[in-house]
Amino acid sequence: MALRFFNTLTRSVEVFVPRDPAGRQVGMYCCGPTVYDFPHIGNLRTFVFADLVRRYLEFKGYAVRHVTNITDVEDKIIARVNATQTSLRAYTSRYEAAFLEDLQTIGCVRPMRCPGPPNTSRRSRPG
């Protein structure tokens, strides 16, 4: 049985076919959290699903490059930074760390990279 995904571009369910000509490399990009507060279980559901897909692809023999962005500039964050009179990095770093710790706590494999905005990119340890 082939792995199938819903393609929002074609609005149909399609068999998964890697872009890699050899058919063994897979890139997986996941929209990550906006780090203005601690994550809750509803936020983490997205990442549990991504973890499940990644593990399945790896189980099937694919080399997966998993990237999840961390959004640390957004209206809620700016408002909270102004209200607390702290720096953007000081405010968001605790919530970013909590998110990554929560991923570990629930047993998710960490993404290979967790980029943020330009000049603030961070690298996760390979999972």
Buried (B, 14 or more C-beta within 10 A) or exposed (E): EEEEEEEEEEEEEEEBEBEEEEEEEBEBEBEBBBBBBEBEEEBBEBBEEBBEBBEEBBEEEBEBBBBBBBBBBEEEBEEBBEEEEEEBEEBBBEBBEBBBEBBEEEEBBBBBBBBBEEEEEEEBEEE
